[in-house]
Amino acid sequence: MLRLEDLHQTFNAGQINEVTALRGIDLHLSAEEFVTIIGSNGAGKSTLFNAIAGEFSPTNGRILIDDIDVTTWPEYKRAALIGRVFQNPYHGTAAQMTIAENMSLAMLRRQRLGLRRGVSRLRREKLGDLLAPIGLGLEDRLNDKVDLLSGGQRQAMTLLMASLSSPKLLLLDEHTAALDPATAVRILEITQSVVEEQRLTTLMITHNMQQALNFGTRTLMLHKGKIVLDLTQEERRGLTVQGLIDKFSEVKQEALMDDELLLSNE
Amino acid sequence: MSQTTTSQPVEKETSRIARLLQSRIAPIIVVILPIILALFLIGGSNSFGVWLGATATGLSLALVGVGVYITFRILDFPDLTIDGTYPLGASFAAIMIINGYSPWLTLPVAFLMGGVFGGVTAVIATKFKIHSLLASIIVATGLVSINLRLMGRSNIPLLNEGTIFSPFAPGFRDFIIARFGEDAARYATNWLTIIMVGVIVILCKLVFDWFTQTEIGMAMRATGDNGKMIKALGRNPDYFLILGVAISNAMVALSGAIVAQFQGFADVNMGLGLIIAGLAAVIVGETIVRPTSVRRATLSAIVGMIMYRIAIAAALSLRFTLPGGQTFRVEATDVKLATALLVLIVLWLTNVRKKRRTS
């Protein structure tokens, strides 16, 4: 479903503040895989997502979604295939527009826009059925401005909007990090059910190691722009957070050794 | 313990003033009170005429208010192109009328040309990645030359030419005299303008209100609200920005064509500082009609422009007797400074309010 080939990303190349965020990412995702991604700050997790979503074109490498090479596609064109939920709850919805308007726009994804009514009666009816299962009472507030909703409610809406009209790929960028613990749990439950129901191919970044192990079917660890750990379902089974941390330190040590080797050779 | 009780009243006193400054009432005090005061101060034998004239001018300019509302509030795309597209509309009206075209035809032509140049600004801003203010100044500057080329000189009088109003004027005047007497005849022109322009403005407002509820209109509003989201939903935000800025400038140019026919001339400099008038209309309107929906917001821009023109007319009719015995009066040339100060104060007050809300 998603294939990344030797992805490199360097910012400000040739300048004093040059940063290499991705150093050769190779990844193949089959359909309906749910991958959790962990890694310390600056590991390149968000850069990886931005590259997949198309906020910039990579310095090197190819990105294929469903065997279509999208490397040079602009962000908005790629977004027809990709659903995305940001860390910041304010990024996913239009605050001054109503719940019904926001959801209708998401329902119109991949369709040609015309001069028909934006919130048609048909869409409004469908909206109720979509919002009711998440149990936040949003189905009774269709004409409320999104502005009035809490961060958790907005994030739940963004999640629904991203998964509507079944995208090829769902990107979740620490989408519960800005929420209080109870709400975060609720949003994760919703995430789980949405992904399972629609059988979405999903990538989820998280800072919570337990989450990374509990959710999904596969776990990746990024470090300094590389995938340093790729755990399948079998390998993850029985693995504790401590086990994961140990693996992480192991990898870190190796990376450190590599650097020392390089330095001593010079 | 005693210390807190003594210090409390002082604290309360200062915070009360601060609270007053920060409250929703502040802009009402700054904006509406002077207008109401001014209304009472309009003196002279012809106060009703001043009122009526200001209302007619305000209605003719109302679409400028709506245009500024579209770019500044809906699209979040500060646009100064209107300083050029407004006289552009007037130029087209003037040059077409003196060349014998139907005055009615000038309205759609002005609308279209305004839209084209508004679109040019948005294309420059989005495709060349130039800030909207700068892009619009570039286009507005270029339009000065284009307007001069169109008209061939800096001013074209239309007093003896047919306008959209002239076919109805004699009949309407007779009707007014028959209904309200000879005395009312001097108000006939303004009443006719208010009725005819009122219909045009309301029509434009209703069509635009409808448009914002369509699929395309909804996407356009979302673009201004949250560009990141509209991109994430697979839409190119540039497309909707260009469309929106074009609609805004089309309305402004239409207003230019109407004003040229109402005041009886077109002038290349008539757009100078128009953006501040438009902003003032939006701000004044928002304090009178709370813009909770697009429908109310367009109405508030129209009402705001009328109130703004009435306030100006009132200020212009003010007379003060200075201690030395001289009289001081506000000149038409002072209006721009007064408007600039008004916009400044209200923008400052809104910032104070915002800061309070976020802290």
HADDOCK unambig.tbl for C-alpha pairs under 7 A between the chains (distance, minus, plus):
assign (segid A and resid 75 and name CA) (segid B and resid 231 and name CA) 6.95 0.50 0.50
assign (segid A and resid 76 and name CA) (segid B and resid 231 and name CA) 4.74 0.50 0.50
assign (segid A and resid 76 and name CA) (segid B and resid 232 and name CA) 6.31 0.50 0.50
assign (segid A and resid 76 and name CA) (segid B and resid 234 and name CA) 4.45 0.50 0.50
assign (segid A and resid 76 and name CA) (segid B and resid 235 and name CA) 5.36 0.50 0.50
assign (segid A and resid 76 and name CA) (segid B and resid 236 and name CA) 5.56 0.50 0.50
assign (segid A and resid 77 and name CA) (segid B and resid 234 and name CA) 5.60 0.50 0.50
assign (segid A and resid 78 and name CA) (segid B and resid 234 and name CA) 6.89 0.50 0.50
assign (segid A and resid 79 and name CA) (segid B and resid 231 and name CA) 6.96 0.50 0.50
assign (segid A and resid 79 and name CA) (segid B and resid 232 and name CA) 5.33 0.50 0.50
assign (segid A and resid 79 and name CA) (segid B and resid 233 and name CA) 5.97 0.50 0.50
assign (segid A and resid 79 and name CA) (segid B and resid 234 and name CA) 4.43 0.50 0.50
assign (segid A and resid 80 and name CA) (segid B and resid 233 and name CA) 6.67 0.50 0.50
assign (segid A and resid 80 and name CA) (segid B and resid 234 and name CA) 4.61 0.50 0.50
assign (segid A and resid 84 and name CA) (segid B and resid 232 and name CA) 6.67 0.50 0.50
assign (segid A and resid 91 and name CA) (segid B and resid 228 and name CA) 6.52 0.50 0.50
assign (segid A and resid 91 and name CA) (segid B and resid 229 and name CA) 6.32 0.50 0.50
assign (segid A and resid 92 and name CA) (segid B and resid 229 and name CA) 5.21 0.50 0.50
assign (segid A and resid 93 and name CA) (segid B and resid 229 and name CA) 6.09 0.50 0.50
assign (segid A and resid 94 and name CA) (segid B and resid 222 and name CA) 5.90 0.50 0.50
assign (segid A and resid 94 and name CA) (segid B and resid 225 and name CA) 5.51 0.50 0.50
assign (segid A and resid 94 and name CA) (segid B and resid 226 and name CA) 5.34 0.50 0.50
assign (segid A and resid 95 and name CA) (segid B and resid 225 and name CA) 6.85 0.50 0.50
assign (segid A and resid 96 and name CA) (segid B and resid 225 and name CA) 6.64 0.50 0.50
assign (segid A and resid 105 and name CA) (segid B and resid 219 and name CA) 6.97 0.50 0.50
assign (segid A and resid 106 and name CA) (segid B and resid 233 and name CA) 6.28 0.50 0.50
assign (segid A and resid 109 and name CA) (segid B and resid 233 and name CA) 6.05 0.50 0.50
assign (segid A and resid 109 and name CA) (segid B and resid 234 and name CA) 6.49 0.50 0.50
assign (segid A and resid 113 and name CA) (segid B and resid 215 and name CA) 5.61 0.50 0.50
assign (segid A and resid 113 and name CA) (segid B and resid 216 and name CA) 5.65 0.50 0.50
assign (segid A and resid 114 and name CA) (segid B and resid 215 and name CA) 5.72 0.50 0.50
assign (segid A and resid 114 and name CA) (segid B and resid 216 and name CA) 5.86 0.50 0.50
assign (segid A and resid 115 and name CA) (segid B and resid 214 and name CA) 5.08 0.50 0.50
assign (segid A and resid 115 and name CA) (segid B and resid 215 and name CA) 5.84 0.50 0.50
assign (segid A and resid 115 and name CA) (segid B and resid 216 and name CA) 6.29 0.50 0.50
assign (segid A and resid 116 and name CA) (segid B and resid 214 and name CA) 5.35 0.50 0.50
assign (segid A and resid 116 and name CA) (segid B and resid 215 and name CA) 6.02 0.50 0.50
assign (segid A and resid 117 and name CA) (segid B and resid 213 and name CA) 6.11 0.50 0.50
assign (segid A and resid 117 and name CA) (segid B and resid 214 and name CA) 4.37 0.50 0.50
assign (segid A and resid 117 and name CA) (segid B and resid 215 and name CA) 5.97 0.50 0.50
assign (segid A and resid 118 and name CA) (segid B and resid 213 and name CA) 5.61 0.50 0.50
assign (segid A and resid 118 and name CA) (segid B and resid 214 and name CA) 4.43 0.50 0.50
assign (segid A and resid 118 and name CA) (segid B and resid 215 and name CA) 4.09 0.50 0.50
assign (segid A and resid 118 and name CA) (segid B and resid 218 and name CA) 6.32 0.50 0.50
